Amino acid sequence: MPQLIFKGISVNQVKKISTLLVKELADLCECETDNFTLEIPQSTFVFNDNEVQGFPFIEVKWFERGQELQDQFAKIITKHVHSVTITEVEVAFSVFLEAAYYLNGKNFA
C-alpha cells in the first residue's frame, strides 16, 4: 500500500526508474509490486513572481514499518532518483494509522 508522490521530478524520469524502484521496494517490504502507487501530480512552483522548477521531493504514505526499514526505503528511493541525474532529493514519510485507514468500509485495525 505504500503510495509515493513525486514532486519536482518529471513523468519521464519517474517512468525510467519505476519498474526497478518498485521491485526493490517490494522486496524490502516483502510484498507484491502491485501494492505500490506512484503518483506525479502536475504542480506549478513559484518563487519571486516566476515559475520555477520544483525541488525534487518524494512523499511516502504508508503504515509504520520501523525506523530501520524506513531508512532503507529512503535510501532505495534516493539511489534510483540519483540514477536519472537528479543530484539532490528529499524524502518524507507520512504514516497512516491502521484504525484510521479503511478498505471497503472496514478499517485495518
VMD Tcl script that draws the C-alpha trace (Angstrom):
set ca {
  {0.00 0.00 0.00}
  {2.86 2.44 0.05}
  {2.00 5.50 -2.01}
  {4.87 7.54 -3.45}
  {4.09 11.08 -4.58}
  {6.78 12.69 -6.73}
  {7.19 16.47 -6.98}
  {9.83 18.32 -8.95}
  {10.57 15.16 -10.95}
  {9.32 14.68 -14.49}
  {6.96 11.93 -15.61}
  {9.66 10.57 -17.93}
  {12.20 10.43 -15.10}
  {9.77 8.53 -12.88}
  {8.91 6.16 -15.74}
  {12.61 5.35 -16.20}
  {13.03 4.29 -12.58}
  {9.55 2.94 -11.83}
  {9.98 -0.78 -12.55}
  {13.27 -1.36 -10.72}
  {12.36 1.04 -7.92}
  {9.09 -0.72 -7.13}
  {10.66 -4.17 -7.40}
  {13.41 -3.25 -4.95}
  {10.95 -1.60 -2.53}
  {8.57 -4.59 -2.73}
  {11.46 -6.95 -1.96}
  {12.38 -4.81 1.05}
  {8.78 -4.71 2.33}
  {8.17 -8.37 1.49}
  {5.04 -7.54 -0.50}
  {3.87 -7.63 -4.11}
  {4.73 -4.85 -6.57}
  {1.05 -4.14 -7.21}
  {0.77 -2.82 -3.64}
  {2.60 0.36 -4.69}
  {1.17 3.54 -6.16}
  {3.40 6.08 -7.90}
  {1.84 9.49 -8.48}
  {3.20 12.55 -10.25}
  {0.82 15.45 -9.65}
  {1.02 18.33 -12.07}
  {2.22 21.20 -9.90}
  {3.35 24.71 -10.63}
  {6.10 26.08 -8.43}
  {6.51 29.83 -7.96}
  {9.34 31.90 -6.50}
  {9.81 35.68 -6.74}
  {6.97 36.19 -9.24}
  {8.34 33.48 -11.56}
  {7.51 29.88 -12.34}
  {10.46 27.74 -11.32}
  {11.45 24.09 -11.42}
  {10.29 22.40 -8.23}
  {12.80 20.87 -5.85}
  {12.80 17.06 -6.08}
  {10.64 15.85 -3.21}
  {9.02 12.46 -2.64}
  {6.35 11.89 -0.05}
  {5.78 8.31 1.06}
  {2.43 7.48 2.63}
  {2.36 4.13 4.38}
  {1.82 2.13 7.57}
  {4.60 2.26 10.16}
  {7.31 -0.31 9.43}
  {10.05 0.71 11.85}
  {12.99 3.08 11.55}
  {15.43 0.59 10.02}
  {13.11 -0.34 7.16}
  {12.15 3.31 6.66}
  {15.84 4.27 6.39}
  {16.43 1.53 3.80}
  {13.29 2.56 1.88}
  {14.52 6.18 1.69}
  {17.98 5.06 0.54}
  {16.49 2.96 -2.26}
  {14.35 5.86 -3.45}
  {17.32 8.23 -3.32}
  {19.54 5.82 -5.27}
  {17.01 5.50 -8.08}
  {16.30 9.23 -8.26}
  {20.04 9.93 -8.42}
  {20.26 7.50 -11.35}
  {18.27 9.94 -13.53}
  {20.81 12.73 -12.95}
  {18.98 14.38 -10.07}
  {21.69 15.18 -7.54}
  {19.57 16.22 -4.56}
  {16.25 14.84 -3.36}
  {14.19 14.95 -0.18}
  {12.05 12.05 1.03}
  {9.41 12.43 3.75}
  {7.16 9.80 5.31}
  {3.54 10.22 6.37}
  {2.26 7.35 8.48}
  {-1.31 6.08 8.30}
  {-2.84 4.68 11.48}
  {-4.40 1.29 10.78}
  {-7.52 2.24 12.78}
  {-7.97 5.31 10.53}
  {-7.44 3.52 7.18}
  {-10.37 1.74 5.51}
  {-10.79 -0.69 2.65}
  {-14.39 -1.15 1.55}
  {-15.64 0.34 4.81}
  {-13.56 -1.88 7.12}
  {-10.58 -0.46 8.99}
  {-7.25 -2.23 9.08}
  {-7.03 -2.38 12.90}
}
mol new
graphics top color blue
foreach p $ca { graphics top sphere $p radius 0.5 }
foreach p [lrange $ca 0 end-1] q [lrange $ca 1 end] { graphics top cylinder $p $q radius 0.2 }
display resetview
